[in-house]
């Protein structure tokens, strides 16, 4: 299909920003074009000497950065997958299974979109330099992986909220068994595929003769009210609501972990243990309310769990991957050491998860901000193509960064990775030794 340059500046400017690609192909630029001439060259989009929207030096730096981030991200996420799948205890934890789902989504995102980012770097424009059939497929899968990551972050947040704030309900909720969590993860994938299916139908490749480009674009973006409603619903379901829910739930989790002690009592208010227990006892002359009974049961349950942990000195299942205790803290100490260590472990887990979620939304926000601007004002925000590339690629950078947060906060995860490297080193050493033995035998046989 052929479309004019004027039509292309309005097509897909308002509603097409929430995707792993730049908001428009090509976007509106405020920079001057490089002085390349194409009068003596055939009009083909695969001609490297056509007009470039970015300088060659920027393309070189950006391409090298994307390539390096992709290699590091693929390696790190593969190690996360291997570490969880190879450890039976890790596979039992609901949160670990959700982290595994997140690592798989990040891994597939990096595998799928590195070629497209590199093509933009090589050609220096926002054109489509692949087969026409890959245009809707790329849009479809790109949005799927983003939605899966967002919903998985939200699922992890809800799981932590139930486990920490409502520990009694945790044992009867959908988060208590591995099979139920696997069903939730499977449901996330099914929902993401079903919700992003319109991308597989509407996106097409268009020719722009004036710019000698082919672009992957949705022709309904500026014409269909249904598509605009769909995009606004996508904005609410995949950005606004998840970030609001995450902030509220993590705020509640922090309040429980940092402003209450391990028995659920308020800290820093000068109340002793007996006073708190007296307050929690229902009045005999007055029928206790459901809230009072629930509070008493939760307090007694936490005390019972604390006593068992003090005797057995075990770590709860949900903390198995994140054993944050230093070796010096594992020595024999008073009876309350185990509970305080578990509390520190949970705090460290929440810190790590909040950093992961915050980093994701920080990298995702510039792209969404462009969408909101275009939708509210009815026109695109004029930006340099370099800025569009960087903000769009931030999501890819974030996909490679999560494993480093796991390694930074999780002692047991670091130990698991070190064991994996030791196993690989032993196998390599044994292989070299066997090769030397074989060569020595062959040499001795030849000498005889």
N, C-alpha and C positions, 0 to 999 in steps of 0.2 A: 504494500500500500504506500501511496505517496501522500504526504501532508506538507503543508507550507510551513515556513518558519514561524509565522504569526500564530498559527494554530498550535504549534508545538510549545509555545511559551505559556499557553493557557491550559493545555491538556495535561492532566495529572499533576498540576501544581498544588491544588488545594488538598487533595485527599491521599496522596500516594507516599507520604513520608515514613510511615511506620513500616519499615522493611530494612533488610540488611544492605540495601543499595542506597546510593544517594537519592534524595527525594525526587529528583527529576532527571531524565536522560535526554538531552543535557540540561542542566539547571541554568538559571539566569546568572550571569557573571558580571562582576564590576571591574575585572582586570582586563588589561589589553592583551590581545592575542599576539603570539610570537610571529615574527615575520617570515613565514614559510609561503612559498608560492606553489600552486598546484595547476597552473595553466598548461604546463607541458606534460602533466601526468594524467593517466586515465582516472575517471571518477570511480574509484573503488574504496570502500571503507577500510580495506585491509592494507592501504598504502601508508607506510609509516611516515612519509614526508608531508602528509596533510597538515592542516592547521592544528596546533596543539593548544589545549586550554591550560596546561601547566608546563613549566620549564623542564628541560631534560634533567637538570640537576635534582629538582624536586622529585621527578619520576624515579630517578635512580635511588635516592634516599628512601622514598616511600616504599618502593619495591623491595629493597633490602630489609627494611624494617618489617614489612608484612611477612616476608619469607622467614626471617629469624623468629618472629613471634609465633608463626605457625609451627615451625619445627619444635620449638620449646614447648608450646601448648600441646601438641600431639603427644610428645614424649611424656609430659607431666600427667596428662589425663589418662594415658594408657597405663601408667604406673598406679594411678588411683584405682582404676578398674581391676588391675591384677592384684593389688593389695587387698581389696575388699573381697574379691571372688576367691582368692586363695586361702582366706582365713575363715574358718567355720564360725568362730565367735563374732567376727565382724558382720558376717552375713545374717546373724540372728537379730541384730539391732535394727529397728525400723528406720531410725535416722540414717544409718549407714546405707540402707537400701535406697533411700531417697537421694543421698549424696552420689550413689552409684548411677542413678538415673540422670542426675545433673551432669555428671562427668561424661556419660554417653552422649547426651545432647550437645555438650560443648565440643566433644570430639568430632561428631558428625558435622557440626557447624564449621569447624576449622577445615575439615576435609572437603566440604562442599563448596566453600566460597573463596578459598585462596586463589583458584584460577581466575575468578572474575576480578578480584582486586589486583592481581598481577597484570591482567590484560589492560585494566584502566591505567596502571602505572606505565606499561610499555607504550600504549598508544596515546596516552596523555589527554584523553577525552572521556566523555560519558557515554560513548557509543556502545552498541552491542556487537561484539566480534565473534559470536559463536553461532551455532545452528539455530534456526528459528524455533525448532521444537523445544529447545532448552529454555527459552524465555519464560513461558508459564511454569515450567517445572522448577526453575531456579527460584522464582518468586514464591511458589507454593512451599517448597521445602525450607527456604530461608525463614519465612514467617513461622513455620511449624516449629523449628528449633528454638526460636525466640520465645514463642508461647509456652513450649515445654519447660524451658528454663525458668520463666516467670512463675508458672503454676507450681513447679517443683519447689522454688524458694518459698512460695506461700504455703505449700503442704508441710515443709520443714518447720516453718514458723508455727503453724497450728499444732504440729506434733510436739514441739517443745513447750508450747503453752499448756497443752493438756497434761504433759508429763510433769511439769514443774508446778503449775498453779492448781491443777486438779488431779493429784496423784491417784485418788480413789477411782475417779472416773476413767483413768488411763487403763485400768485392768478390765474394763467392760466396753471400751470404745473400739473404733475400727483400727486404732493405732497399736493395739496390744499384741497382735500376731504378725508374723512375717507374711503369711498368705494374704491377709487383708491389705497390708501395705503394698504388696505386689499388684493387687487388684486396683488400688488407687493409682499407682504408677501407670498401669496399662490404660486406665480410664483417662489419664492426662494425655497420653499419646492419641487415643481415639478422639477425644474432644478437640485436640489441636488440629488433627487432620480434617475433621468434619467442619470445624469453624473456618479454616483457611482454604477450604475447597474452592470458593469463588475465584481465588487467584489463579487456579488451574484452568479456569474457563475464559476469563475476560482478557488476560494479558496477551498482547500480540507484538510482533516486530513491525515497525514502520520505517519507511525511508524518508530522509530529509535531504532533498537534492541541494538546497542552499548551503548546507553545512557538510555535505558529502558524508552523511552519517546514517546508520541504522540504529534505532532505539527500541528498547523493550518497554512498552507502555500500555496503560489501560485506557482505551478510548472513551469509556463511560465516566471517567473521573470527574469531569467538569459538567457533565450533562445529566447524569442519573441521580435523582434524589434518593433512591433506594441505596445506591452505593455510598452516598454521603452518610446516610443513617448507619449503614453497616460499618463504615470507618469510625464514626463516633462511638458506636458500641464497642468496637475493637479497642479504641483508646481507653474507654472506661474499664473494660474487662481485663485488659493486658497491661495497664499502667496505673490508672487512677485508683481503682479499688484495691489492687494488690498492695500498692505502696501505703494507702491509708490503713488497711487491715494490718500490715506488717508493723507500722509505727505504733498502732494501738496495742497489739499483742506483745511486742517486744518491750513496750513501756511497762505493761503489767508484769511481764517476766522479770524485768530489772527491779521493779518495786518489791517483788517477792524475794529475789535473791540477794539484793543489796540492802534492803531496809527491814528485812525480817531475818531472824536467826533460823537455825536449822529446824527448830521445833515449831516454827510458824508464829513466834511471838515478835512483837514490835521491838526493834533495837533502838537504843539511844534515848529512851524515854524514862529511864530510872525505875523501871518496874522490875521487881524480882520475880523469880520463878513461881513462888507460891501465890503472889498477887495475880499473876496471869492465869494460873489454874483456877483460882477462885472466881475470876471474872467469867471464865468459860463454863462454869457449872450452872446448869439451869436452876431457876428458882423453884423450890418444892411447892410453894403455894400458888404458883402460876404455871400454866401449861406452856412448855417451851415451844418456841416457833421452829419451823423447819430449818431456818437459817442457823439458829443456835445449835440444833442437833447436828447439822452438817458440820459446823465449825468444831464441835466437840469431837465428832468422829474423825475428822481430818487430823486434829491435833493428836488424838490417841494413836491413830494409824502411823503418823510420822514418828511418834515416840517409840512405838513398837518396832518399826523398821530401823530406827536409829539404834535401838538396843541390840537387835540382831546383827546389824553391821558392825557394831562395836565388839561383839563377841567373835564374829567370824572374820571381821576385817576384809570384807569383799566390796567390790565396786558394783553399782547397779548396772543392769544390762545395757541401758541406753547410753552409758558412758564408756562402753568397752573399747571403742576405737579411740576415745580421747582420754587417755590416762595421763593427766598433766602433773602428777606428783613427781617431784625431783627425788633422786635416790637418797638424798640426805633426809628427806621427809618421811621415808619409808621405814625408818628405824622405830623401835618400840618406844611409844610415848603413852601418855595417859589415855583413858578410855574414850574420850571425845575426839581423838585425833582422826579416826576414820570418818566421822560425820563431817568434821571441818574440811577434810581433804575432799570428800565428795562434793561439798558445797563449792569449794574452789574449782573443782573440775567442771561443775555445771556452769559456773560463772565464765570460765574460759571458753566453754563450748558456745555460750550465748554471745560472748565477745566476737568469736570467730564468725559466727553466722551473721551477726549484725554487720560486720565488716564486708562479708560477701554480698549481702543484700544491698548495703549502701554503695559498694563499688559498682554493682550491676546497674542500679538506677542512676548513679552518677554518670556512667558511660552511656546509658540509654536516653537520658534526659535531653541532650542537645538535639537529637533526631526528632523527639516528640515535640520539643519547643518549636522547631521549624514547622511541624504539622499544625500546631495550634495557631501559630502566627498566620500561616497561609489560609487556614479555615476561617479565622475570625475576620481578617482584613480582605479576604478574597483575592489576594495577590501574593506572589512568592516574595520572600525576603532576599534581596540581591546579595549574594555572597560569592566570594572567590571559590573557584572549584577546588583549590587546595583545602579550604576550610570544610567544604562538603565531604571531601574524601576522608579527612581526619576524623570528623565527627561520626561519619558512618562506619569507619573502621574501629572506633573505640569499643564497640560491642565485641569485635573479634579479639581485641587485646584483653578484654575482661574474661573471655572464655579460656584464655591461657593462664590467667592469674590465680584462679581459685585453688589449684593444688598447692601453690606456695603458701597460701594461708593455712591450709590443713597441716602442712609440714611445720609451719612456724608455731602453731598452737598445740598440736597433738603430739605428745611424746611417744605414745604407742605407734602412731602412724609413722613417725620418723624411724622408730625401731624396726617396723615392718619393712620399710624401704631399705634400710641398711641390711636386713637379712636377705632381701631379694638381690641386692648387689653382691653380698658375700657368696650367695649361691651361684650367681653368674660367674664370679671370679674363681670359685672353686672348680666349676665346670670347665672354665677356660684353662686353668692350671692343669687339671687332669688331662685335658685334651692335648696340651703341649707335652706333658710327661709321656703320654701314650705314644705320641708321634716320635719323641726321642727314643723310646724303647724300641719301636718298630724300626727306626733308622739304624739303631745300634745292632739289632739282630740281623738286619739285612747286610750291614757292613761286616759283621763277624762271619756270616755265611759266605760272603764273597771272598773273604780272606782265606777261609778254609778251602 
